[in-house]
Amino acid sequence: MIEDFYCEEVLSGKTIVKKVLETDNVLAYYHTNPFYPVHIVAIPKNIFPPCYH
């Protein structure tokens, strides 16, 4: 079971996403299974200790 999808899959690069914006602190990308025609997810890169970079 994945502890945190965003950390273990997206930030680590295991799951390829179409990026909207990426900075040192934030990653915004199009949702991999959108509910709306445009569904963008924005996640912080540095707040979660278990995240991989």
C-alpha positions as CSV (number, residue, x, y, z in Angstrom):
1,M,0.0,0.0,0.0
2,I,1.3,3.5,-0.9
3,E,1.8,5.6,2.2
4,D,1.5,8.9,0.2
5,F,0.9,8.9,-3.6
6,Y,2.2,12.4,-4.1
7,C,5.5,11.7,-2.4
8,E,6.1,8.1,-3.4
9,E,4.8,8.3,-7.0
10,V,4.7,11.9,-8.3
11,L,7.7,13.6,-6.6
12,S,9.9,10.6,-6.9
13,G,9.2,10.4,-10.7
14,K,7.7,6.9,-10.7
15,T,4.5,8.2,-12.1
16,I,4.9,10.5,-15.1
17,V,2.7,13.6,-15.0
18,K,2.1,16.5,-17.3
19,K,3.5,19.5,-15.4
20,V,1.8,22.8,-15.3
21,L,4.4,24.6,-13.1
22,E,7.4,23.5,-11.1
23,T,9.5,25.6,-8.7
24,D,11.8,24.6,-5.9
25,N,8.8,24.6,-3.5
26,V,5.8,23.6,-5.6
27,L,4.8,21.1,-8.3
28,A,1.5,21.7,-10.2
29,Y,0.4,19.1,-12.7
30,Y,-2.7,17.9,-14.5
31,H,-4.5,15.2,-12.4
32,T,-3.9,11.7,-13.7
33,N,-7.6,10.7,-13.4
34,P,-9.5,14.1,-13.6
35,F,-13.0,14.6,-12.4
36,Y,-13.3,17.9,-14.3
37,P,-12.1,18.7,-17.9
38,V,-9.3,20.7,-16.3
39,H,-8.2,19.3,-13.0
40,I,-4.8,20.6,-11.7
41,V,-3.1,19.4,-8.5
42,A,-0.6,21.6,-6.7
43,I,1.5,20.1,-4.0
44,P,4.3,21.4,-1.8
45,K,7.7,19.7,-2.3
46,N,9.3,20.4,1.1
47,I,6.6,20.0,3.8
48,F,6.3,16.2,4.0
49,P,9.2,14.5,5.6
50,P,8.7,11.1,3.8
51,C,8.9,12.8,0.3
52,Y,11.7,11.7,-2.1
53,H,13.5,14.2,-4.2
